[in-house]
Amino acid sequence: MNFLFEIGTEELPNSLLLTTLDTMKATLEKFLKDRRIEFSDIETFTTPRRMTFLVHDLSENQTDLHLKVVGPKVEIAYDSTGALTKAGEGFLSKNGVSKEQLLTVADKKGECIALELFEKGKSTKEVLESELASVIESVPLKKSMFWSGSYKFLRPVRWVLAILGSEFLTLQIGAVKSGHTTRGIRVFSEGDLEVSSIENYFEVLKANHVIASLEERKAKILSSIFEIYPELKQKGYEIQYSDELLTEVANLVEYPYPIIGEFDKSFLVVPKEMLITTMQVHQRYFPILDADGELVNQFIIIRNGIENSDYVRTGNQKVVQARLADAKFFFEEDLKTPFSKFEHDLTNITFQKQLGQVSEKIVRMEKMASESIVEKVGANKEAVATTIKLCKADLASKVVNEKEYAYLQGKMGSIYARHHGISENVAVGIYEHYLPKFNSDAIPSNLEGAIASLTDRMDTLVGCFAIGMIPTGSQDPFALRRAAFGIVNIIRGFKMDISLSSLVECSLSLYEKQGVALAFSHAEIVEKVLEYIKQRVVNVLASEFSEKIVKACVSISSDNLLDLISRIDAVERSYTSGKFEAVEAMIKRIENILKKAKFSAKNIDTSLFEVEAEKALYTLYTSESSKVERAIVENNYVEAIEHLEKFADTVSNYFENVMINAEDATVRENRQLMLTAVYQLFNRLVDVKELA
């Protein structure tokens, strides 16, 4: 049988609706499992005025409980006369049984007293009616308030419906008793609506213009726009929306009806990003784009109703007209302001209390770029300097200073740059220096933006570590994890042949020259920052290469990402071809032999060789080691591995014919030195401990 449970309320806050639904669903699942009531799944439905839970395939009764409870050991439960001790009496009292019910069982503790308890399962109806309401009332919810008596909920509860199979249950949530009714959409339906069964519940909602499914309402919004206004499709127009906006709007209505609104065409001179923000974020409208992707002076309002309304259209047009007028004013005022004024005003904007103003950050970024990056990557020094100088300027603009448009920082800067005749590369770089905005986001498209982004992130990362603001757990107010990922992805994406340690050193020295008080020593800060970046390097590269190989190569060095990736790629190719399997087995065996090795000698003594296998390995080593070293210096890791692969058969022969742990200590140490030399040669390429 199925169980339907509906809580009807005043309009629930959209921001909490889905999280509350999930919390309530999890509570109901736990309630049923804890009370041994079997079910298959729980389906949820929600509108602004209701949360409904449909539990499928409930068992008619609780599962019977067969339970063995083990108590203290026999010698603790009984005294020498056979009478129960305080421990034994306590066990009886705790479980509410008599001495005659005690058993003796063998337990991991030894012989113990125990009980076998049996509890007959109650009917599911009895459990739901007696216990569900109190459990629901006890669910902790964000921003809940007292509405009746001692019961707290997001909004006042107006009706409750509970149907088990074909029976209506008697429950009380707060001061509201369950009944036989639900309610439809406001205005377009009559008050209480009689429900006769679970199936009839959904029929009643549909007949009274309530779409209980969120996904169905979302689909209805999108389909009805073009059904009611086919001319939009005929013109090739598209609706601008995100799934987040669609979900939000769908949770504001019980039955969506689209209405087209208009605004004055004069507002189209304002950047479309501002207009879209005004419509989507402030008003929850759907902007309309023409066939060329340009914004038109129309938008879609989603009404909570079943028909068109000029009153609704007119009211919404008046509201959006006023908001767009504000946006236009801010934009036009900014256009009158020269960039030099914005730059100057950055002296009044704090980057971080201990690290100084944004204007000081810009100076540090410029110096880091000119001293450590520009020449090495072949960038245009002047273009990079201009991009960095202007990349934060729009933080002082009226538009970005308005809270609702703050996320347009960078975008507005690029628009103002073009207005003032600044080159397109710089304008693009100003906007894109905020990229990537998340781990999988695109990186900047040009070097100007890439270098501005790289210096910005490195400056923030080093500065925060310098004053002890190191991320812990979920605390990362300056998004340092994202900054580190961005650093890795930008260097990798633009194949920048630069040293991470040199960037960190440069950045930290600039803070020291500024007089920032350091929380740790210079060396400690550099080490902490590089280790933090190294962890992100592993995360990024492990998505493309074998994690084991990445860690083995990173452990040797991750200072130059180009070099690191080349090394990882070469090792992985050898692995993929199967050639490295024998090498890996050899490394593991050497690792095990050398774990306990202790020797005082420093050089291999060829006069101590006793068998041909020793001479063969030494000859191979002297021949190939210099070739391996040369290939590594030249960053030719494929060639280095080809030379290392030659060791597999010779070392295998060495193990078969040479007693490493010879009785003669001098011979033993000499053989261990030989293996150590081979081991260290491999260690020039990868950390063999990570492969072992």
Secondary structure, 3 states (H helix, E strand, C coil): CCEEEEEEECCCCHHHHHHHHHHHHHHHHHHHHHCCCCCCEEEEEEECCEEEEEEECCCCECCCEEEEEEEEEHHHHECCCCCECHHHHHHHHHHCCCHHHCEEEEECCEEEEEEEEEECCCEHHHHHHHHHHHHHHCCCCCCCEEEECCEEECCCEEEEEEEECCEECCCEECCEEEECEEECCCCCCCCEEECCCHHHHHHHHHHCCCCCCHHHHHHHHHHHHHHHCHHHHHCCCEECCCHHHHHHHHCCCCCEEEEEEECCHHHHHCCHHHHHHHHHHHCCCEEEECCCCCEEEEEEEEEECCCCCHHHHHHHHHHHHHHHHHHHHHHHHHHCCCHHHHHHHHHHCEEECCCEEHHHHHHHHHHHHHHHCHHHHCCCHHHHHHHHHHCCHHHHCHHHHCHHHHHHCCHHHHHHHHHCCCCHHHHHHHHHCCCCCCCCCCCCCCHHHHHHHHHHHHHHHHHHHHCCCCCECCECCCCHHHHHHHHHHHHHHCCCCCCHHHHHHHHHHHHHHHCCCCCCCHHHHHHHHHHHHHHHHHHHHCCCCCHHHHHHHHHHCCCCHHHHHHHHHHHHHHHHHCCHHHHHHHHHHHHHHHCCCCCCCCCCCHHHCCCHHHHHHHHHHHHHHHHHHHHHHCCCHHHHHHHHHCHHHHHHHHHHHCCCCCCCHHHHHHHHHHHHHHHHHHHCCCCHHHHC
